[in-house]
Amino acid sequence: HTVFGIIQDITGRKKIERALRLSESKFRMLVENINDVIFSVNPKGQIGYFSPAGERLFGYRPGDLAGRFFLDVVYEEDRPAILKRFQELEQGVLTPLEWRLIKKDGSFSWVRTSTRPVVDTGGNLKYFGVITDISREKEAYAALIESEEKYRSLVSYSLEGIIILDFEGTLLFANMAALRLVGVLDANLLSGVNVLDFIDPNSRDQVIQDLNRVRDGVDPFLAEYQISTIRGEKIWVECVGKRIRYEGKDADLLSIRDVTERKTAAEELRASEERFRSFVENSYDIVYSLTPDGIFTYVSPNWGDVLGHDAQDIIGKPYTLVVHPDDIPVTSQFLETIISTGQKMGGVEYRVRHKDGSWKWHVSSVTLVRNPDGTPKAFLGIAHDITERKKSEEALFQANRQLNLLSSITRHDILNQIMTIFVYLDAMKNATHDQKINEGIDNIMACTGNIQSHIEFTKTYEGLGLHEPEWQALIHCIPESHVSDTIQMTVDIPDISLYADPMLSRVFLNLLDNSLRHGKTVTAIQISAQRSGDEYLITYADNGIGISPDDKEKIFERGFGKNTGLGLFLARDILALTGISIAERGREGQGAVFEIRVPKGGWRAAM
């Protein structure tokens, strides 16, 4: 047998096959490792290939989609667009398309596809494409849109005016607040208007200078300008400006707010401060401030005129250095009371050393200023020189002292003579049995007795006003020890002090005496006190027969009544010395009710 063969050189073909396998390997590696999905679809819409990236991105393993229709993974609302795009591909339209791909877990991702038709060597048509996951891109875009909408809303509805200008000053944008600021409701009315048209001539140069600074890249500015509204009204605005990009161009962003009320208030405050400064610097009274520890932090310039010291030498020094040692306790107690009560107080009198060594009498009114947390911050006070008044009071005191001495001597002599008259009258009465003569003697003795009562009353009355009024605890003035066991006394008064004559306790003693003498059926007495506006109302009431309407004023007259008629007369005079009033307000048959009204400044919390 003979075998024939043909040997053909296929080296070139082998090289081509090897190169083809190498190319296919590289292509497969590329397809399987890129982040995009490579796919193929036949003209019927069935998926032929879906690269491995589909599992990583959408959950589909290789082979899961083989033979399935492409529309099965397309979000229902996007299917019409996909069908239309395949029709356009046949016409040569290769524009990318964005749509939503249904993932294996049922959720969806936004994708972008680029697809083109391909005819293989067998003449078969297929569609090859690339799917790119653009979900993050879509989320970022949506966030950007949301952010822009949010800032657009913030700008549009901000309570502060916001405007944008080009570098020529032409208005490009104005929000509603800015429009309202100048009295315009339609933004179109300001189209093309230059912002300088609204600026007051006195502020225009400053505006131009500030805008130029922004355009030159200088830091944002803060300034105040006066502008005119569309109605010609002048208002003040505060403006913050900076350079921004607007619609692709450099521009000026200005934030403006109406500060007219603030400017007006500031001007009024400045004028008020000027008036106060003028008052302080020209007043004869000394204005001062102290720390809670009593250190001077301010004294008005007239300190030197009144007391001879340089005002600056006093700052930082304790007030006790210039106050008389004997008056330091009362002034210290005065300040402590202000702290404890929180009330403005006046009337404290004390001596202050003059530079020449003499002592000047002053009276102060002081108020307390507190920190936001309620702790004491400072005392503010006004001191008035009362030296001349004190001299007059001392002279008056000496004159009264001499008059009282004369009155005492005279009263003693008269009472001695009255006693002598009584002795002679008694002897005459015993020496005669004539009825008419005895009646005459009795009348003379009664008249002499009245004279004796009036003379003895002068001893009580001469003490009225003899001493300076003083602060007295009200509770200590109530004569509870003078009440018998048959009468129930109820006292309901707060812990307060009254500024009154030292004879204040005699007022309540006389009221008690009035109840006992004239009340007849009195078994209960009640004394109470309560605030009535700025006043304090003290009420004394008994359950006796009361006082008739006709006698309500007469009972305070000297000599009215069945006895001396001096008790209530004296009570009213004692109270009147410091502006305290007394009146009877009860109903006849239901008991007497005396109301004592203490004016503002005449009462305080007891110390």
C-alpha positions in Angstrom: 0.0 0.0 0.0 1.1 3.4 -0.7 0.2 6.4 1.4 0.1 9.8 -0.1 -0.2 13.0 2.0 0.0 16.7 1.6 2.0 18.8 4.0 0.9 22.3 4.2 2.6 25.1 6.2 0.0 26.5 8.7 2.5 28.5 10.8 0.8 31.7 9.8 -2.7 30.4 10.7 -1.4 29.2 14.1 0.0 32.6 14.8 -3.3 34.1 13.9 -5.2 31.7 16.2 -2.8 32.3 19.0 -3.1 36.0 18.6 -6.9 35.6 18.5 -7.0 33.6 21.7 -4.7 36.2 23.3 -7.0 39.0 22.1 -10.1 37.1 23.4 -8.4 36.5 26.7 -7.6 40.2 27.1 -11.1 41.2 26.0 -12.7 38.7 28.5 -10.5 40.0 31.3 -11.5 43.6 30.4 -15.2 42.7 30.2 -15.2 40.8 33.5 -13.3 43.4 35.5 -14.7 46.8 34.4 -17.4 48.5 36.6 -19.8 48.7 33.6 -22.0 45.8 32.3 -21.5 44.6 28.7 -24.6 43.1 27.3 -26.1 41.8 24.0 -29.7 41.6 22.8 -31.2 40.0 19.7 -33.8 41.7 17.6 -36.5 39.9 19.6 -35.3 41.7 22.7 -33.9 38.6 24.3 -30.7 38.9 26.4 -27.8 36.9 25.0 -25.0 38.1 27.2 -24.8 40.0 30.5 -21.2 40.4 31.8 -20.1 39.4 35.4 -20.2 43.0 36.6 -24.0 42.6 36.6 -23.8 40.5 39.8 -21.7 43.1 41.6 -23.9 46.0 40.6 -27.3 44.5 40.3 -27.2 41.0 41.8 -27.6 39.0 38.6 -25.2 36.1 38.2 -23.9 35.0 34.8 -26.7 33.1 33.1 -29.6 34.5 35.3 -30.8 36.7 32.4 -29.8 34.5 29.4 -32.8 34.2 27.1 -35.0 36.6 29.2 -36.5 39.7 27.6 -34.5 42.9 28.2 -37.7 44.7 29.2 -38.0 42.4 32.2 -35.2 44.4 33.9 -36.6 47.8 32.9 -38.6 49.9 35.3 -42.2 49.9 34.0 -42.4 53.7 33.5 -39.2 53.6 31.5 -40.1 50.8 29.1 -41.7 53.0 26.4 -38.5 55.0 26.2 -36.4 51.8 25.8 -38.7 50.5 23.0 -38.4 53.9 21.3 -34.6 53.8 21.6 -34.3 50.4 19.9 -36.4 51.7 17.0 -34.1 54.7 16.8 -31.0 52.4 16.8 -32.3 50.9 13.5 -32.3 54.5 12.1 -28.7 55.1 13.3 -29.5 57.2 16.5 -26.8 56.3 19.0 -27.6 58.8 21.8 -27.1 57.4 25.4 -30.3 56.8 27.4 -30.9 57.1 31.2 -33.4 54.7 32.8 -34.1 52.6 35.9 -32.9 49.0 36.0 -34.7 46.5 38.3 -32.2 44.8 40.5 -32.5 41.2 41.5 -33.7 42.2 45.0 -36.6 44.2 43.5 -35.1 47.6 44.1 -33.8 49.7 41.2 -30.8 51.7 40.1 -30.4 54.5 37.7 -28.3 53.5 34.7 -27.1 55.0 31.5 -26.8 52.8 28.3 -24.9 53.3 25.1 -26.0 50.8 22.5 -25.3 50.1 18.8 -26.4 47.5 16.3 -23.8 44.9 15.1 -24.1 42.3 12.2 -22.0 39.2 12.7 -20.2 37.2 10.0 -23.3 35.1 9.5 -25.3 38.2 8.7 -27.2 38.1 12.0 -28.2 41.5 13.7 -27.4 41.9 17.4 -27.4 44.9 19.7 -24.3 45.4 21.9 -24.3 47.9 24.7 -22.7 49.2 27.9 -24.7 49.7 31.1 -23.2 52.3 33.6 -24.6 52.6 37.1 -25.3 56.3 37.7 -27.3 56.0 41.0 -24.7 58.0 42.9 -24.6 60.6 40.2 -28.4 60.9 40.3 -28.4 61.1 44.1 -25.8 63.9 44.0 -27.7 65.7 41.4 -31.0 65.4 43.4 -29.1 66.6 46.5 -27.8 69.5 44.5 -31.3 70.4 43.2 -32.7 70.1 46.8 -29.9 72.3 48.1 -30.4 74.9 45.4 -34.1 74.8 46.1 -33.5 75.1 49.9 -31.2 78.1 49.5 -33.5 79.6 46.9 -36.3 79.4 49.5 -34.1 80.8 52.2 -33.0 83.7 50.1 -36.5 84.4 48.7 -38.3 84.2 52.1 -35.6 85.5 54.3 -36.6 88.4 56.6 -33.4 90.1 55.7 -33.1 91.9 52.3 -30.8 90.2 49.8 -29.8 91.7 46.5 -27.2 90.8 43.8 -25.5 93.5 41.7 -23.2 93.4 38.7 -20.0 95.4 38.9 -21.8 98.4 37.5 -24.2 98.4 40.4 -27.2 97.2 38.3 -29.7 95.1 40.2 -29.7 91.5 39.1 -31.8 90.0 41.9 -33.8 91.1 44.9 -35.7 89.0 47.3 -39.1 90.0 48.8 -37.6 91.5 52.0 -35.4 93.8 49.9 -38.4 94.8 47.8 -40.5 95.5 50.8 -37.7 97.6 52.3 -37.9 100.1 49.5 -41.6 99.8 49.1 -41.8 97.8 45.8 -44.0 94.8 45.3 -43.1 93.8 41.8 -39.4 92.9 41.1 -39.9 93.7 37.4 -40.1 97.4 38.4 -36.5 97.3 39.5 -35.2 95.5 36.4 -32.1 97.3 35.2 -32.2 99.9 38.0 -28.9 101.0 39.5 -28.7 100.5 43.3 -27.1 104.0 43.7 -30.5 105.5 42.7 -31.7 104.5 46.2 -28.7 105.7 48.2 -28.9 109.0 50.0 -26.3 111.4 48.6 -24.6 111.6 51.9 -24.0 107.9 51.9 -23.3 107.4 48.1 -19.5 107.9 48.2 -19.2 105.3 51.1 -21.3 102.8 49.1 -19.1 103.1 46.0 -16.0 102.8 48.1 -17.3 99.6 49.9 -18.4 98.0 46.6 -15.0 98.7 45.0 -13.3 97.0 48.0 -15.4 93.8 47.4 -14.7 93.8 43.7 -11.0 94.1 44.4 -11.1 91.0 46.5 -11.0 92.7 49.9 -12.7 91.0 52.9 -16.5 91.4 53.2 -17.6 94.7 54.6 -20.2 95.7 57.2 -21.5 99.3 57.0 -24.6 101.4 57.6 -26.2 103.7 54.9 -29.2 105.9 54.6 -31.4 105.1 51.7 -34.7 106.4 50.2 -37.7 104.2 49.6 -39.8 104.5 46.5 -42.0 106.9 48.4 -39.1 109.1 49.3 -38.9 108.1 53.0 -35.5 108.1 54.5 -34.4 104.9 56.4 -31.2 103.5 57.7 -29.9 100.1 56.6 -27.1 97.8 57.8 -25.4 96.1 54.9 -23.0 93.2 54.6 -21.4 92.7 51.2 -19.1 90.1 49.6 -18.1 89.0 46.1 -19.7 85.9 44.6 -20.2 84.1 41.3 -23.7 84.5 39.9 -24.9 82.9 36.6 -21.3 82.4 35.6 -20.1 86.0 36.3 -18.6 87.8 39.3 -21.2 89.9 41.2 -21.8 91.6 44.5 -24.0 89.9 47.1 -25.5 92.4 49.7 -27.5 91.4 52.7 -29.4 94.4 54.1 -31.6 95.0 57.1 -33.6 98.0 58.4 -31.9 99.5 61.4 -33.9 102.8 61.5 -35.4 102.0 64.9 -32.0 101.0 66.3 -30.4 104.2 64.9 -33.2 106.3 66.3 -33.0 104.6 69.7 -29.2 105.0 69.7 -29.6 108.7 69.0 -32.3 109.1 71.7 -30.0 107.2 74.1 -27.1 109.5 73.2 -29.3 112.6 73.7 -30.6 111.1 77.0 -27.0 110.4 78.1 -26.0 113.9 77.2 -28.9 115.3 79.2 -28.1 113.1 82.2 -24.4 114.1 82.0 -25.4 117.7 81.9 -27.7 117.2 84.9 -25.1 115.3 86.9 -22.3 117.8 86.1 -24.4 120.9 86.9 -26.5 119.6 89.8 -25.6 120.8 93.3 -26.5 117.3 94.6 -23.7 114.7 94.4 -24.4 111.6 92.3 -22.3 108.6 93.2 -22.1 104.8 92.8 -20.7 102.2 95.1 -19.8 98.5 94.8 -21.8 96.2 97.1 -18.8 96.4 99.4 -19.1 100.2 99.7 -16.2 101.2 97.4 -16.7 104.4 95.3 -16.8 103.7 91.5 -18.1 107.1 90.5 -18.7 110.5 92.0 -20.0 113.5 90.0 -17.6 116.3 89.3 -19.3 118.7 91.7 -17.9 116.6 94.6 -15.0 119.0 94.7 -17.3 122.0 94.8 -19.3 120.6 97.7 -16.6 118.9 99.8 -13.4 120.3 98.5 -11.8 116.9 97.5 -10.8 116.1 94.0 -13.4 113.7 92.7 -10.7 111.4 91.2 -9.1 111.0 94.6 -12.3 109.4 95.9 -12.7 106.7 93.2 -11.6 103.3 94.5 -11.9 104.3 98.2 -14.5 103.0 100.7 -17.2 105.5 101.6 -16.4 105.0 105.3 -13.2 107.1 104.9 -15.3 110.2 104.5 -18.3 109.4 106.7 -18.3 110.4 110.4 -17.4 107.3 112.6 -20.6 107.7 114.6 -22.7 107.5 111.4 -21.1 104.5 109.9 -23.4 101.9 111.7 -26.6 103.6 110.4 -25.3 104.0 106.8 -24.1 100.3 106.8 -27.5 99.1 108.1 -29.2 101.3 105.5 -27.3 99.6 102.6 -27.9 96.2 104.0 -31.6 96.9 104.2 -31.7 97.9 100.6 -30.0 94.6 99.6 -32.4 92.5 101.7 -35.6 94.3 100.5 -34.6 95.3 97.0 -36.4 98.6 97.5 -35.2 102.1 96.6 -34.8 103.9 99.9 -34.1 107.4 101.1 -33.8 109.5 104.2 -30.5 108.3 105.7 -28.7 111.2 107.2 -25.0 111.3 108.0 -22.0 113.5 108.2 -19.3 113.8 105.6 -15.8 115.3 106.1 -15.0 118.4 104.1 -11.4 118.9 103.0 -11.1 121.8 105.5 -11.8 119.3 108.4 -15.4 120.4 109.0 -18.4 118.0 108.9 -21.3 118.5 106.4 -24.6 116.9 106.9 -25.9 114.9 103.9 -29.1 112.9 103.2 -29.0 110.2 100.6 -31.5 108.3 98.4 -30.1 105.0 97.1 -31.2 102.3 94.7 -29.7 98.8 94.1 -28.7 97.6 90.6 -28.5 93.8 90.3 -26.6 91.5 87.9 -28.6 89.2 85.5 -28.3 86.4 88.0 -29.9 88.6 90.7 -26.7 89.3 92.7 -26.0 92.9 93.8 -24.0 94.8 91.3 -23.9 98.4 92.5 -25.5 101.1 94.6 -26.6 104.3 92.8 -27.2 107.2 95.1 -27.9 111.0 95.2 -26.6 113.0 98.2 -28.0 116.3 99.2 -26.3 118.8 101.5 -28.6 119.5 104.5 -26.0 121.2 106.7 -28.0 124.5 106.8 -31.2 122.6 107.6 -29.5 120.8 110.4 -28.2 124.2 111.8 -31.8 125.5 111.7 -33.1 122.4 113.4 -30.5 122.7 116.1 -31.5 126.3 116.6 -35.1 125.4 116.7 -34.4 122.6 119.1 -32.6 125.0 121.5 -35.5 127.5 121.2 -38.0 124.7 121.9 -35.9 123.5 124.8 -36.0 127.0 126.3 -39.7 127.3 125.7 -40.4 123.9 127.2 -38.3 124.9 130.2 -40.4 128.1 130.6 -43.6 126.0 130.1 -42.5 123.5 132.7 -41.7 126.2 135.2 -45.0 128.0 134.5 -47.0 124.8 134.5 -45.4 123.8 137.9 -46.3 127.2 139.4 -49.9 127.2 138.0 -50.5 123.6 139.3 -49.2 124.7 142.7 -51.6 127.6 142.6 -54.4 125.3 141.5 -53.7 123.0 144.4 -53.8 126.0 146.7 -57.2 127.0 145.2 -58.5 123.5 145.8 -57.4 123.7 149.5 -59.1 127.1 150.0 -62.3 126.0 148.2 -62.4 122.8 150.2 -62.0 124.9 153.4 -64.8 127.3 152.3 -67.1 124.4 151.6 -66.5 122.9 155.0 -67.1 126.3 156.7 -70.6 126.9 155.2 -73.8 125.0 154.9 -75.4 127.4 152.5 -76.5 125.3 149.5 -76.2 128.1 146.9 -72.7 128.9 148.1 -71.7 125.2 148.0 -73.1 124.9 144.4 -71.0 127.9 143.5 -67.9 126.3 145.1 -68.6 123.1 143.2 -68.7 125.0 139.9 -65.5 126.8 140.7 -63.8 123.4 141.6 -65.1 121.9 138.3 -63.7 124.8 136.2 -60.5 124.7 138.2 -60.3 120.9 137.5 -60.6 121.5 133.8 -57.9 124.1 134.0 -55.7 121.5 135.8 -56.4 118.9 133.0 -55.5 121.3 130.2 -52.3 122.4 132.1 -51.3 118.8 132.6 -52.0 118.0 128.9 -49.4 120.6 128.0 -46.8 118.4 129.6 -47.7 115.6 127.2 -48.1 117.9 124.2 -44.7 119.7 124.7 -43.0 116.4 123.8 -44.6 116.3 120.4 -42.1 117.1 117.6 -39.4 117.7 120.2 -37.3 114.9 118.8 -36.5 113.8 115.2 -38.9 111.2 113.7 -37.4 107.8 113.6 -38.0 104.3 112.2 -40.0 102.3 114.8 -41.1 98.7 114.6 -44.9 98.8 114.4 -45.3 95.7 116.6 -43.5 97.4 119.4 -46.0 100.2 119.4 -49.1 98.0 120.2 -50.1 98.3 123.9 -51.1 94.7 124.4 -50.1 94.8 128.1 -52.7 97.5 128.8 -55.6 95.3 127.8 -57.6 93.6 130.5 -58.4 89.9 130.6 -62.1 90.7 129.7 -61.1 92.0 126.2 -59.6 89.8 123.5 -57.0 91.6 121.4 -56.0 90.2 118.0 -52.9 91.6 116.3 -52.2 90.6 112.7 -49.5 92.9 111.3 -46.4 92.2 109.2 -42.8 92.9 110.3 -42.7 96.6 109.2 -41.4 99.9 110.6 -42.9 103.3 110.4 -41.1 106.6 110.1 -42.9 108.6 112.8 -42.5 110.8 115.9 -41.2 108.9 118.9 -44.6 109.3 120.5 -46.1 106.9 118.0 -46.9 104.3 120.6 -49.2 106.9 122.3 -51.4 106.9 119.2 -52.4 103.3 119.8 -52.6 103.8 123.6 -55.1 106.6 123.0 -57.1 104.5 120.6 -57.2 101.8 123.2 -58.3 104.3 125.8 -61.0 105.6 123.5 -62.4 102.0 123.2 -62.3 101.4 126.9 -63.9 104.8 127.8 -66.5 105.2 125.1 -67.0 101.7 123.5 -69.1 100.5 126.4 -69.7 97.0 125.1 -66.2 96.3 123.8 -65.1 92.7 124.3 -62.7 92.4 121.2 -60.2 94.6 119.5 -58.4 93.7 116.3 -55.3 95.5 114.8 -54.2 94.6 111.3 -52.0 96.0 108.5 -51.7 95.4 104.8 -50.3 97.1 101.7 -52.7 99.4 99.7 -50.9 100.4 96.5 -47.8 102.3 97.5 -49.3 103.0 101.0 -49.7 100.8 104.1 -53.1 100.6 105.7 -53.3 100.0 109.4 -56.7 99.2 110.8 -57.8 99.4 114.5 -61.3 98.0 115.1 -63.4 97.3 118.2 -66.9 95.7 118.6 -68.3 98.5 120.8 -71.2 100.9 120.1 -69.4 102.7 117.4 -69.4 106.4 116.5 -72.2 108.3 114.9 -71.7 109.8 111.4 -72.0 113.3 112.7 -69.1 112.8 115.2 -66.6 111.0 112.8 -64.6 114.2 112.3 -65.4 116.0 115.6 -63.7 113.3 117.7 -60.3 114.5 116.4 -61.0 118.1 117.5 -59.5 119.5 120.7 -61.9 119.4 123.6 -64.6 117.3 122.0 -66.1 114.6 124.2 -67.1 113.8 127.7 -63.6 113.8 129.2 -60.6 115.9 128.2 -61.2 115.5 124.5 -57.5 115.5 123.9 -56.6 111.9 123.2 -57.6 111.6 119.6 -56.6 115.2 118.9 -53.1 114.3 120.1 -53.1 111.0 118.0 -53.9 112.9 114.8 -51.2 115.5 115.5 -48.5 112.8 116.3 -49.2 111.0 113.0 -49.5 114.2 110.9 -45.9 115.2 111.7 -44.7 112.6 109.1 -47.6 112.7 106.7 -49.6 109.8 108.2 -53.4 110.2 108.3 -56.1 108.8 110.5 -59.9 108.6 109.9 -62.8 106.7 111.5 -64.6 104.4 109.0 -66.9 102.2 111.2 -70.7 102.0 111.4 -72.6 103.2 114.4 -73.7 100.2 116.4 -71.1 97.9 114.9 -68.0 99.2 116.5 -65.3 101.9 115.9 -62.9 101.4 113.0 -59.9 103.6 112.7 -57.9 103.6 109.4 -54.3 104.8 109.6 -52.7 105.4 106.1 -48.9 105.5 105.9 -47.7 107.1 102.7 -45.0 105.8 100.4 -41.6 106.3 102.0 -43.1 106.3 105.4 -42.9 102.5 105.9 -40.3 99.8 105.2 -39.6 96.2 106.2 -38.4 96.1 109.8 -34.7 95.7 110.4 
